[in-house]
Amino acid sequence: EGKDIKREVEMLENFALNTPLNIFEKIYLIQSKNFYGKEKLIVEFNLSLEKYVKHKFIMKNQNSVIGFLFKYINIKPNNLSIYENADLNILIRAKKHLEIEEYENSLNQVMSLNDDFTNFFGTWVSQIKMIIDLNKYLSKVS
């Protein structure tokens, strides 16, 4: 479930009388798409990251015992800042950008992955693009 900001947008519209109507129409359109807020976006990123790491580890270690064990355990990067894997370093930077609301930088990091990131981060990518668009239109409110 996404974050409902309709009431906040209505209040903003009442105060921002000099803002063209089309800006608010675009904001309402984004709001109607049921976009995630920051907290849920971070949760979605973490879930995508877990799937990505698990997939990478399983692909690297084509062992039936390890594959069986991964059905019961979670692996994810915890509290480490540098990994030997370049893709994991990219994702760590993306997460740091996400946490400080540098959404475009975070998206650019994920999109720079060598793999087909959409298999793991597709929902997150579409959600962060909505937040980037929302922020763009909110910055035009006067």
Beta strands, then each sheet from edge to edge (+ up, - down):
end
